[in-house]
Amino acid sequence: MLIVFFRAVILYILIVISIRLMGKRQIGELQPSELVITLLLSNIATLPIEDMTIPMSMGIVPIFTLVCLDVILSHCSLKFRGLRKLICGSPKIVVSRGIIDQKQLKDLRFSADDLLESLRSMGIFDINEVQLAVVETTGKISVYQKAQFRPVNNGGMDIKESQTDPPQLVVDNGRIIYSALGLISKDEKWLMKKLGEKGMPLKDVYICTADPSGQIVAIRKDNGKKKNIKEQAQ
């Protein structure tokens, strides 16, 4: 039983490393080749765990082979557009100028229900609102709405607003996140000063966020009550 445990742990770590090497993608964003390799990796990894007579090398070697193949194909597809199109396919326009391309939907084996369901997931319940719709190589549908149905933004209303980066999580459960401080051009000394001015030791901080302007929001660890601090830097 102990051997099975260690074999499972080793293969788990190996699969995690392999997935990281393949890149960060959600399941719904995987290209066909990536999805195939992901499924193969899961099947290969289970064999040495279920059958103790199978050597670990019979699982490790195929896994690294498939990952190397995926990495090589990815690099090649970046350089050769034709290869990328062959492996991943190409986006297909299913709605153009507000008109549904029924032939394209049929070729993709997309039903009208599939199209409408995808639109509803984006908050579009009327097909007449769609100017352009594209089925991406991952199977996801991207939509460009007609002008009168697009959300109003500051640019459309000619509202000028300062370009400020969003707040970063700089303290997590009493631990300083130095990379986040770097993103807002601050350092540990500045953070400790701001927390010290409010009498909040670092060890008592549950969450603290800060933005480039110097405004911080800190929440004390829950020991009966919470306290928020909002401070604008001088």
C-alpha positions in Angstrom: 0.0 0.0 0.0 2.9 2.4 0.8 4.4 1.7 -2.6 1.1 2.6 -4.3 1.0 5.9 -2.3 4.5 6.9 -3.3 3.9 6.0 -6.9 0.7 8.1 -7.0 2.5 11.1 -5.4 5.4 10.9 -7.9 3.0 10.7 -10.9 0.8 13.5 -9.5 3.9 15.8 -9.2 5.0 14.8 -12.7 1.5 15.6 -14.2 1.4 19.0 -12.4 4.9 19.8 -13.8 3.8 18.7 -17.3 0.7 20.8 -17.3 2.7 23.8 -16.2 5.1 23.3 -19.0 2.2 23.2 -21.5 1.1 26.6 -20.3 -1.8 28.0 -18.3 -5.1 27.5 -19.9 -8.6 26.7 -18.7 -10.2 23.5 -20.0 -12.5 25.4 -22.2 -9.6 27.3 -23.8 -7.6 24.2 -24.8 -6.7 23.7 -28.4 -7.6 20.3 -29.9 -4.0 19.1 -29.7 -3.7 20.2 -26.1 -6.9 18.6 -25.1 -5.8 15.3 -26.7 -2.5 15.4 -24.8 -4.2 16.3 -21.5 -6.5 13.2 -21.9 -3.6 11.0 -22.8 -1.6 12.2 -19.8 -4.4 11.3 -17.4 -4.8 7.9 -18.8 -1.1 7.1 -18.9 -0.6 8.2 -15.3 -3.3 5.9 -14.0 -1.7 2.7 -15.4 1.3 2.5 -13.1 -0.9 3.3 -10.1 -3.5 0.6 -10.8 -1.1 -2.1 -12.0 1.9 -2.6 -9.7 3.6 -4.9 -12.3 4.0 -1.9 -14.6 7.4 -0.1 -14.0 7.2 3.6 -13.2 9.3 4.3 -16.3 6.4 3.1 -18.4 4.5 6.0 -17.2 7.2 8.7 -16.9 8.8 8.2 -20.3 5.5 8.5 -22.3 4.4 11.6 -20.2 7.6 13.5 -20.9 7.5 12.4 -24.6 4.0 13.8 -25.0 4.9 17.1 -23.2 8.0 17.5 -25.3 6.0 16.9 -28.4 3.4 19.5 -27.4 6.1 22.1 -26.6 7.9 21.5 -29.9 4.6 21.7 -31.9 3.7 24.9 -30.0 7.0 26.6 -31.0 6.7 25.4 -34.6 3.2 26.7 -34.8 4.3 30.1 -33.7 6.7 30.3 -36.6 4.6 28.6 -39.3 1.1 29.9 -39.7 0.1 27.0 -42.0 1.1 24.4 -39.3 -0.9 26.3 -36.7 -3.9 26.3 -38.9 -3.5 22.6 -39.6 -3.2 21.7 -35.9 -5.5 24.3 -34.3 -7.9 25.1 -37.1 -9.0 28.7 -37.8 -11.8 30.9 -36.4 -15.1 30.8 -38.3 -17.6 33.6 -38.8 -21.1 32.5 -38.1 -22.8 35.9 -37.9 -21.8 38.7 -40.3 -23.5 42.1 -40.5 -26.2 40.7 -38.4 -27.0 37.8 -40.7 -26.5 34.2 -39.6 -24.4 32.0 -41.8 -26.4 28.9 -41.7 -24.0 26.9 -43.9 -21.1 27.7 -41.6 -23.1 26.6 -38.6 -23.9 23.4 -40.4 -20.3 22.8 -41.2 -19.3 23.3 -37.6 -22.2 21.1 -36.5 -23.5 24.0 -34.4 -27.3 24.1 -33.9 -29.3 27.3 -33.5 -29.8 26.3 -29.9 -26.0 26.1 -29.4 -25.6 29.6 -30.8 -28.3 31.1 -28.7 -27.1 29.4 -25.6 -23.6 30.9 -26.1 -25.1 34.3 -26.6 -27.2 34.0 -23.5 -24.1 33.2 -21.5 -22.8 36.6 -22.5 -26.0 38.3 -21.5 -27.3 38.7 -25.1 -30.9 37.3 -25.4 -31.8 38.8 -28.8 -29.9 37.6 -31.9 -30.8 41.0 -33.5 -28.2 42.7 -31.2 -25.3 40.8 -32.8 -23.3 42.5 -35.6 -20.5 39.8 -35.8 -20.0 36.4 -34.1 -17.0 34.2 -34.5 -16.4 30.6 -33.4 -12.9 30.5 -32.1 -10.6 27.5 -32.4 -11.4 26.5 -28.8 -15.1 26.3 -29.6 -15.9 29.6 -27.7 -18.0 32.2 -29.5 -16.8 35.8 -29.6 -19.5 38.5 -30.2 -19.4 42.1 -31.4 -22.7 43.8 -30.8 -24.4 46.4 -33.0 -23.6 50.0 -32.1 -26.9 50.8 -30.4 -26.6 47.8 -28.1 -23.0 48.2 -27.0 -22.4 49.2 -23.3 -21.6 52.8 -22.8 -18.0 53.5 -21.7 -16.1 56.6 -20.7 -14.6 56.9 -24.2 -18.0 57.0 -25.8 -19.2 59.7 -23.4 -15.9 61.6 -23.8 -15.1 61.3 -20.1 -11.5 61.7 -19.2 -10.2 59.8 -16.3 -6.8 59.3 -14.8 -5.1 56.0 -15.8 -4.5 54.3 -12.4 -3.5 50.7 -11.9 -5.9 48.7 -9.6 -5.0 48.0 -6.0 -2.7 45.0 -5.3 -2.8 42.5 -2.4 0.3 43.5 -0.5 -0.3 41.6 2.7 -1.9 38.1 3.0 -2.5 36.8 6.5 0.4 38.7 8.0 2.8 38.0 5.1 4.1 40.7 2.9 3.9 40.1 -0.9 7.0 41.9 -2.1 6.2 41.4 -5.8 2.9 43.2 -5.4 4.6 46.1 -3.6 7.0 46.3 -6.6 4.0 46.6 -9.0 2.8 49.8 -7.2 6.4 51.1 -6.7 6.3 50.8 -3.0 8.6 49.0 -0.5 8.3 47.3 2.9 9.4 50.4 4.7 6.6 52.4 3.3 4.0 49.7 4.1 5.2 49.3 7.7 5.0 53.0 8.2 1.4 53.2 7.0 0.4 50.3 9.1 2.3 51.6 12.1 0.6 55.0 11.9 -2.7 53.2 12.5 -1.3 51.0 15.3 -1.8 47.7 13.3 1.2 45.3 13.6 1.9 43.3 10.5 1.1 40.0 12.4 -2.4 41.3 13.0 -3.2 42.1 9.3 -5.4 39.6 7.6 -5.6 41.4 4.2 -4.1 44.7 3.0 -4.4 46.1 -0.5 -2.7 49.2 -1.8 -2.6 51.2 -5.1 0.0 53.4 -6.7 -1.5 56.5 -5.3 -0.8 55.3 -1.8 -4.3 54.5 -0.7 -4.4 51.3 1.5 -7.3 49.2 2.8 -6.4 46.8 5.6 -8.5 44.3 7.4 -7.5 43.0 10.9 -7.4 39.3 11.6 -10.8 38.1 12.9 -10.6 37.9 16.7 -14.1 39.0 17.5 -14.3 42.1 15.3 -12.9 43.5 12.1 -11.5 46.9 11.4 -11.0 48.5 8.1 -8.4 51.2 7.5 -8.5 53.5 4.6 -5.8 56.1 4.2 -4.8 58.4 1.4 -1.0 58.9 1.2 0.3 62.4 1.7 
